[in-house]
Structure formats: C-alpha cells, structure tokens
Amino acid sequence: MKKIFIDPPNSMILFDIVERLGHEPLSTMAALQERVDNLEIDMPPMNVTLDDVIKGLKYAGIEVPSGIRGRLAVWGPQIDAADAAIVMTEAPYSFGCVGCERSNEMVKYLLRRRGIPILWVEYPRDKEAAMRMLEETKEFLEGLE
C-alpha cells in the first residue's frame, strides 16, 4: 500500500478512487480530522496552531501570505510523506480547494521537486472522460506496486 497525495487535496472523487484501489489517500480532510480526534486543535476557524505557522515556513518564506503558509503547513508534510501523487487539472472553479492559486502552484512545484511518480488527469466533463480518468488512475496505481 502506497501513500498517494491527491490534488486538489480535498477531492472526494480522488480520495475514494485511491482508497478503493487499496492505497492510502493523503488529504486535507484526513489530516485535519486526525488532529481534531487527537484534540490538538479545535474545529475551524480555530484550527491553526503556532507550530503550524512555523511548519509552513519550511515550504514558503516569511514574505509569502499567511494563507499560503497555512495551507502548506498541512499539505507540505503530506507531500513529504507521499510515495506518488495524482493531480487533477482543468477542474472548474467550484471543484476542490480553490482558495488560492499560488498555493496550488506551490503544491505542484513541491510535488515535481520531490521526484515522485505523478499522474496528471484532466477533470472529466462527460461519462467517457470519467471512464478514461478511472482507467488511467487504476493503471497508475497498479503500476506503483
């Protein structure tokens, strides 16, 4: 079983596919839920600690807006732990986490810099495209074992 970073990190579609195919999806929801279950943080909006701010500095400099550092404080360790990644491109604005395009660009940069296998899939706009995306994802994940 491999750890797979999914982007957008809160994509239920990718989370479900990765999990069904026997791998561990690394996602925002799981990371925050684990922290809430361990009583490290409260539910939003009080879900950022001083340690998170410091962690975020590993992935983005102090001059970078705090929202980007905050997101990277959660996503960065997941990227570091990932064995592979699946990135969905061309998604509509309402899909996934679209809070900041700069955060999304940093995630893609960090993934490329890691040198792990990455599957780039386009957001499916019809049934045929969805079937292709599922097949590509299945082949990619099976190829990791």
C-alpha positions as CSV (number, residue, x, y, z in Angstrom):
1,M,0.0,0.0,0.0
2,K,1.4,3.4,-1.1
3,K,0.7,6.8,0.3
4,I,-0.9,8.9,-2.5
5,F,-1.1,12.7,-2.3
6,I,-4.2,14.0,-4.1
7,D,-4.6,17.4,-5.6
8,P,-7.0,19.1,-5.1
9,P,-6.3,17.9,-1.5
10,N,-10.0,17.8,-0.6
11,S,-11.1,15.9,-3.7
12,M,-13.6,13.3,-2.6
13,I,-13.5,11.8,-6.1
14,L,-9.8,11.1,-6.0
15,F,-9.9,10.1,-2.3
16,D,-12.4,7.4,-3.0
17,I,-10.7,6.1,-6.1
18,V,-7.3,5.8,-4.3
19,E,-8.9,4.2,-1.2
20,R,-10.9,1.7,-3.3
21,L,-7.7,0.6,-5.1
22,G,-6.0,-0.2,-1.8
23,H,-3.8,2.8,-1.2
24,E,-3.7,5.4,1.4
25,P,-5.0,8.8,0.2
26,L,-3.3,11.8,1.8
27,S,-5.9,14.5,2.0
28,T,-6.7,17.7,3.9
29,M,-9.8,16.1,5.4
30,A,-8.0,13.2,6.9
31,A,-5.1,15.3,8.2
32,L,-7.4,17.8,9.9
33,Q,-9.7,15.0,11.2
34,E,-6.8,13.2,12.8
35,R,-5.7,16.4,14.5
36,V,-9.2,17.0,15.8
37,D,-9.6,13.4,17.0
38,N,-6.3,13.8,18.9
39,L,-7.5,17.1,20.4
40,E,-4.6,19.0,19.0
41,I,-6.9,21.7,17.6
42,D,-10.4,22.9,17.6
43,M,-12.7,22.8,14.6
44,P,-12.5,25.7,12.2
45,P,-11.9,28.6,12.4
46,M,-9.5,27.9,15.4
47,N,-7.6,25.1,13.7
48,V,-4.2,26.6,13.2
49,T,-1.5,26.5,15.9
50,L,1.8,28.3,16.3
51,D,3.5,25.1,15.3
52,D,1.6,25.2,12.0
53,V,2.8,28.6,11.2
54,I,6.4,27.5,11.9
55,K,5.9,24.3,9.8
56,G,4.6,26.4,6.9
57,L,7.9,28.3,6.8
58,K,9.6,25.2,5.7
59,Y,7.6,25.3,2.4
60,A,7.2,29.1,1.9
61,G,9.2,32.1,3.0
62,I,8.0,34.6,5.6
63,E,7.1,37.1,2.9
64,V,4.5,34.7,1.5
65,P,0.9,35.4,2.6
66,S,-0.2,33.6,5.7
67,G,-3.0,31.7,3.9
68,I,-0.4,30.0,1.6
69,R,1.9,29.1,4.6
70,G,-1.1,27.8,6.5
71,R,-2.2,25.5,3.6
72,L,1.4,24.4,3.1
73,A,1.7,23.6,6.8
74,V,-0.9,20.9,6.3
75,W,-0.1,19.9,2.7
76,G,3.7,20.1,2.9
77,P,4.2,17.2,5.3
78,Q,1.7,15.1,3.2
79,I,3.8,15.8,0.1
80,D,6.9,14.8,2.0
81,A,5.3,11.5,3.1
82,A,3.8,10.7,-0.4
83,D,5.0,7.8,-2.5
84,A,3.1,9.2,-5.5
85,A,0.6,11.8,-6.4
86,I,-2.5,12.3,-8.6
87,V,-3.2,15.8,-9.8
88,M,-6.5,16.8,-11.4
89,T,-6.2,19.6,-13.9
90,E,-8.7,21.8,-15.7
91,A,-11.2,21.5,-12.9
92,P,-14.0,24.1,-12.6
93,Y,-13.6,26.8,-10.1
94,S,-16.1,25.2,-7.7
95,F,-14.2,21.9,-7.5
96,G,-11.8,21.2,-4.7
97,C,-9.8,23.7,-2.8
98,V,-9.6,26.9,-4.9
99,G,-8.7,29.3,-2.1
100,C,-5.5,30.5,-3.6
101,E,-4.0,29.7,-7.0
102,R,-0.5,30.5,-5.5
103,S,-1.0,27.7,-3.0
104,N,-2.0,25.3,-5.9
105,E,1.1,26.3,-7.8
106,M,3.4,25.7,-4.8
107,V,1.8,22.3,-4.3
108,K,2.6,21.4,-7.9
109,Y,6.2,22.7,-7.6
110,L,6.8,20.8,-4.4
111,L,5.4,17.6,-6.0
112,R,7.7,18.0,-9.0
113,R,10.7,18.8,-6.8
114,R,10.1,15.5,-4.8
115,G,10.6,13.5,-8.0
116,I,7.8,11.0,-7.1
117,P,5.6,9.5,-9.7
118,I,2.7,11.9,-10.6
119,L,-0.4,11.2,-12.6
120,W,-1.9,14.3,-14.3
121,V,-5.5,13.7,-15.1
122,E,-7.9,16.2,-16.6
123,Y,-11.2,16.9,-14.8
124,P,-13.8,14.7,-16.7
125,R,-16.6,16.6,-18.4
126,D,-18.6,13.6,-19.7
127,K,-19.1,9.9,-19.0
128,E,-16.4,8.8,-21.5
129,A,-13.8,11.2,-20.0
130,A,-14.7,9.9,-16.5
131,M,-14.2,6.3,-17.6
132,R,-10.8,7.3,-19.1
133,M,-9.8,9.0,-15.9
134,L,-10.7,6.0,-13.8
135,E,-8.8,3.6,-16.1
136,E,-5.7,5.9,-16.1
137,T,-5.8,6.2,-12.4
138,K,-6.2,2.4,-11.9
139,E,-3.3,1.7,-14.3
140,F,-1.1,4.3,-12.5
141,L,-1.9,2.9,-9.0
142,E,-1.4,-0.7,-10.1
143,G,1.9,0.2,-11.6
144,L,3.2,1.5,-8.3
145,E,3.2,-1.9,-6.6
